Amino acid sequence: MEPFTHLSAVALPLARANVDTDQIVPARYLQKPRSDNFGDYLFRDVREDPAFVFNRDAYRGARIVVAERNFGCGSSREHAVWALYDHGFRAAIAPSFGDIFATNAMKNGFLPIVLPEATVTQLLEQLDARAGARIVVDLPAQVVRAPDGVEHAFEIDAFAKHCLIEGLDEISYTLTLLPEIEAYEARIEKDIA
């Protein structure tokens, strides 16, 4: 997993509530192997509408999504996070996320940031007024810097933050504890013998 510390990137304003995982990656792509580039399937059906914001040139290199409430709701498909990640997105900002989506996101190196609804509305307005505007995410400081320079603090679980900063998935994290695990096993074997 790629470590996540600071991200300064173009932000995609997705002024929609309840963007579900089927909109993010349609169900017909769920049988593809993980080695496929799921970014090719990102918003596949909704981007058929030429007016969909994702199709605008100003957002081609976007790495942050700013959305309305309940982003990533719906089914528990991890593929939705893979599609965002494989396309190049590393963070999403919204007033709320689907619970399973948020958990899958952090386990896959993607940062879901919860900010108050009024703050997200302001961000969406700034991004709409300045297509291609950048947002800065400082994970160690737990701060988002809006295009107008105003900083907004966000909360994150300490373990998830550690894993994102270090670029560790759960297996990689467990492997960092291998010396302690082996020492424990040696003590147990000694006690049994």
C-alpha positions as CSV (number, residue, x, y, z in Angstrom):
1,M,0.0,0.0,0.0
2,E,1.2,3.5,-0.8
3,P,1.9,5.6,2.3
4,F,-0.4,8.6,2.8
5,T,0.9,11.7,4.5
6,H,0.2,14.8,2.5
7,L,-1.9,15.2,-0.7
8,S,-2.2,18.4,-2.7
9,A,-4.5,17.6,-5.6
10,V,-7.3,18.7,-7.9
11,A,-10.6,17.9,-6.2
12,L,-13.7,16.5,-8.1
13,P,-16.9,18.2,-6.8
14,L,-19.6,15.5,-6.8
15,A,-22.6,17.4,-5.6
16,R,-24.8,14.4,-5.1
17,A,-26.0,12.7,-1.9
18,N,-26.2,8.9,-1.5
19,V,-23.7,8.0,-4.2
20,D,-23.8,4.3,-3.7
21,T,-21.3,1.6,-4.5
22,D,-23.2,0.5,-7.6
23,Q,-22.8,4.0,-9.1
24,I,-19.1,4.0,-8.2
25,V,-18.6,0.6,-9.8
26,P,-21.5,-1.3,-11.5
27,A,-22.2,-4.8,-10.3
28,R,-21.4,-6.4,-13.6
29,Y,-17.6,-5.7,-13.0
30,L,-17.5,-7.5,-9.7
31,Q,-16.4,-10.8,-11.1
32,K,-13.1,-9.3,-12.5
33,P,-9.9,-10.3,-10.8
34,R,-8.2,-7.7,-8.5
35,S,-5.4,-7.5,-11.0
36,D,-7.7,-5.7,-13.4
37,N,-7.5,-1.9,-13.4
38,F,-10.8,-1.2,-11.6
39,G,-10.3,2.5,-12.4
40,D,-11.5,1.7,-15.9
41,Y,-14.9,0.9,-14.4
42,L,-15.2,3.9,-12.1
43,F,-18.6,5.6,-12.5
44,R,-19.0,3.6,-15.7
45,D,-22.7,4.0,-16.0
46,V,-23.2,7.6,-14.7
47,R,-20.3,8.9,-16.8
48,E,-22.3,8.0,-19.9
49,D,-24.0,11.3,-19.3
50,P,-21.8,13.9,-21.0
51,A,-22.8,16.5,-18.4
52,F,-21.5,14.3,-15.5
53,V,-18.7,16.3,-13.7
54,F,-16.3,13.4,-14.0
55,N,-16.2,13.9,-17.8
56,R,-14.9,17.5,-17.6
57,D,-11.3,18.1,-18.6
58,A,-10.6,20.2,-15.5
59,Y,-11.0,17.1,-13.3
60,R,-9.2,14.5,-15.4
61,G,-6.3,14.4,-12.9
62,A,-8.4,14.7,-9.7
63,R,-7.2,12.7,-6.7
64,I,-9.8,13.9,-4.2
65,V,-13.6,13.5,-4.3
66,V,-15.8,16.0,-2.5
67,A,-19.3,14.6,-2.2
68,E,-22.6,15.2,-0.3
69,R,-23.7,13.0,2.5
70,N,-23.7,9.2,2.6
71,F,-21.0,8.7,0.0
72,G,-20.3,5.0,-0.6
73,C,-23.6,3.7,0.7
74,G,-25.2,0.6,-0.5
75,S,-23.7,-2.9,-0.8
76,S,-20.5,-3.8,0.9
77,R,-18.4,-4.2,-2.3
78,E,-14.7,-3.4,-1.7
79,H,-14.5,-3.0,-5.5
80,A,-15.8,0.6,-5.1
81,V,-12.7,1.5,-3.2
82,W,-10.5,-0.3,-5.7
83,A,-12.1,1.6,-8.6
84,L,-11.5,5.0,-6.9
85,Y,-7.9,4.0,-5.9
86,D,-7.0,2.5,-9.3
87,H,-8.2,5.6,-11.0
88,G,-5.9,7.7,-8.9
89,F,-8.1,9.0,-6.1
90,R,-6.7,8.9,-2.6
91,A,-9.3,10.6,-0.5
92,A,-12.9,11.6,-0.3
93,I,-14.5,14.3,1.7
94,A,-18.1,14.2,2.7
95,P,-20.4,14.8,5.7
96,S,-20.9,11.0,6.0
97,F,-19.9,7.7,4.4
98,G,-21.4,4.3,4.2
99,D,-19.9,2.5,7.2
100,I,-18.6,-0.5,5.2
101,F,-17.2,1.7,2.5
102,A,-15.3,3.8,5.0
103,T,-13.8,0.7,6.6
104,N,-12.9,-0.8,3.2
105,A,-11.4,2.6,2.2
106,M,-8.9,2.8,5.1
107,K,-7.9,-0.8,4.7
108,N,-7.0,-0.1,1.1
109,G,-5.0,3.1,1.5
110,F,-7.9,5.5,0.7
111,L,-8.8,8.2,3.2
112,P,-12.5,9.0,3.9
113,I,-12.7,12.4,5.6
114,V,-15.8,13.5,7.4
115,L,-16.4,17.2,7.6
116,P,-19.6,19.1,8.7
117,E,-22.2,19.4,6.0
118,A,-21.9,23.2,5.9
119,T,-18.1,22.9,5.3
120,V,-18.6,20.4,2.5
121,T,-21.2,22.7,0.9
122,Q,-18.6,25.5,1.0
123,L,-16.0,23.3,-0.5
124,L,-18.4,22.2,-3.3
125,E,-19.1,25.9,-4.0
126,Q,-15.4,26.8,-4.2
127,L,-14.7,23.9,-6.5
128,D,-17.6,24.7,-8.7
129,A,-16.5,28.3,-9.0
130,R,-12.9,27.4,-9.8
131,A,-12.8,24.2,-11.9
132,G,-9.6,22.3,-11.3
133,A,-9.0,23.9,-7.9
134,R,-6.8,22.0,-5.4
135,I,-7.4,20.9,-1.9
136,V,-4.6,19.9,0.5
137,V,-4.9,17.0,2.9
138,D,-2.4,16.8,5.7
139,L,-3.0,13.5,7.4
140,P,-0.4,13.8,10.2
141,A,-2.0,17.2,11.3
142,Q,-5.5,15.9,10.4
143,V,-6.3,19.1,8.4
144,V,-7.9,19.8,5.1
145,R,-7.0,23.1,3.4
146,A,-9.7,24.4,1.1
147,P,-9.0,26.3,-2.1
148,D,-9.6,29.5,-0.3
149,G,-6.8,28.6,2.2
150,V,-9.1,28.0,5.2
151,E,-8.1,24.9,7.2
152,H,-10.6,22.4,8.5
153,A,-9.7,19.8,11.2
154,F,-11.0,16.2,10.9
155,E,-11.0,13.1,13.1
156,I,-9.6,9.7,12.3
157,D,-9.0,6.5,14.3
158,A,-5.4,6.4,15.6
159,F,-4.8,2.9,14.3
160,A,-6.1,3.7,10.8
161,K,-4.1,6.9,10.7
162,H,-0.9,5.0,11.6
163,C,-1.5,2.3,8.9
164,L,-2.3,4.9,6.2
165,I,0.8,7.0,7.1
166,E,3.0,3.9,7.1
167,G,1.4,2.4,4.0
168,L,0.4,-0.8,5.9
169,D,-2.6,-3.0,5.3
170,E,-3.6,-5.3,8.2
171,I,-1.3,-8.1,7.1
172,S,1.7,-5.8,6.7
173,Y,1.0,-4.3,10.1
174,T,0.8,-7.8,11.7
175,L,4.2,-8.6,10.0
176,T,5.7,-5.6,11.8
177,L,4.9,-7.4,15.0
178,L,6.6,-10.7,14.0
179,P,9.5,-10.4,16.5
180,E,7.0,-10.0,19.4
181,I,4.9,-12.9,18.0
182,E,7.9,-15.2,17.7
183,A,9.0,-14.2,21.2
184,Y,5.6,-15.0,22.6
185,E,5.5,-18.3,20.8
186,A,8.9,-19.2,22.1
187,R,7.7,-18.4,25.7
188,I,4.6,-20.6,25.2
189,E,6.7,-23.5,23.9
190,K,9.1,-23.2,26.8
191,D,6.1,-23.2,29.3
192,I,4.6,-26.2,27.6
193,A,7.8,-28.2,27.5
